[in-house]
């Protein structure tokens, strides 16, 4: 659904390459995490994808339509919620916003009304549909912006920091909605966020940018597995910590982090624990989370 080929953006007489030969393919019905530190070129890439910036070279296609050559058709495939932008009119009610943007995107009035009712109901805003958006909480405003992005049923949705600043309930609603859109409706969701726990929970695949280039583009599980620490294990036993182990005991369960030179040595550790009367609850290989992987990727030394 999203095809980016050798996309490049060069700025100014200094010829600064904000984006350098980036290529990506995102399939239908997936949640794709597009991550990077500030200044990595992520925002520039997103703006080119959304038709807001003209690439220096390269190509972007949305659902088969070339953004440069078939702009109107390409933009019809995309709904977007951009962080830091006013995505809706605060002086209008939630209902009025949806009716306005739905008609602006070419939908018949009856169809807009039907879609608006479904979206506002799903996002828990139906009872507040006639209230002005300017009086809503941040979370409610974000929900209206998401509904506006979806009003025309685009096959591709771009969400920039969709849960930033939201309370727990609003965050849960938005995350559930993202999953449902991809799994049940086949929508392609491109998610950009600095909340890496959200990305790890939701994304089927993750790409990471650094200094204008991609440094990773893999299924999330495969990316995490590639950074697994094969020499570190977490052992949980009942009762207090046995002597000779660094451990933390809480509510009658002791957790120990153990490093071994060879994975087979972990059996020796278990035997030592059994000999000291410990009752084993669990033994797991320590798994990195997406934050660990992200920090490793963006902080690796660059080639001189």
Secondary structure, 3 states (H helix, E strand, C coil): CEEEEEEEEEECCCCEEEEEEEEEEECCCCEEEEEECCCCCHHHHHHHHCCCCCCCEEEEEECCEECCCCHHHHHCCEEEECCCCCCCCCCCEHHHHHHHHHHHCCCCHHHHHHHHHHHHHHCCCHHHCCCEHHHCCHHHHHHHHHHHHHCCCCCEEEEECCCCCCCHHHHHHHHHHHHHHHHHHCCEEEEECCCHHHHHHHCCEEEEEECCEEEEEEEHHHHHHCCCCCCEEEEEEECCCCCCCCEEEECCEEEEEEECCCCCHHHHHHHHHHHCCCEEEEEEECCCCHHHHHHHHHHCCCCC
